[in-house]
Amino acid sequence: MHLLQDELQAGQRAVADLNTEDAWSAFLRFGRARFDTPDTPDADGLLFQYGTYSFDGPPTFSLDLTRQFEINDSSGDHHHYLQVHCELRYDSAAPLSALGSFESWFFHDTEDDLDQWAEGLTGRGAWAVVREHRPVEIRVYREQV
């Protein structure tokens, strides 16, 4: 989690002052760093997802950039996943709500290319809509799933 926070603050700005592009760039830098993970196809993944949700209040559009690591027990069997989130929340706006919901995964150690995955996401029409809005909150947190 601290590595992601460091990337978000790399420009010497407070996290609250970042825009969508800043957070996405920081997330990709964090996503390129490699870690010692189990030798399984889904041990180290990146998730890009958005939608309008009301988890803890009124419906809010959220862009959630997540890095997921598989954690194994001492015998090498899957125990849980650790997810590090960079969640961007936006004021309610009709163009954002109209996007619906979407998710896309990238996994290291597969034949997929991180740069192609990222370009595919920013090439979507939805990206043009999201990046025009400034997040009102950026939360960085981790959770065990």
PyMOL commands that set and color helices and strands:
alter all, ss='L'
color gray80, all
select helices_A, chain A and resi 2-8+15-17+20-32+94-97+114-122+125-131
alter helices_A, ss='H'
color red, helices_A
select strands_A, chain A and resi 44-53+60-72+78-90+102-107+137-144
alter strands_A, ss='S'
color yellow, strands_A
deselect
rebuild
show_as cartoon
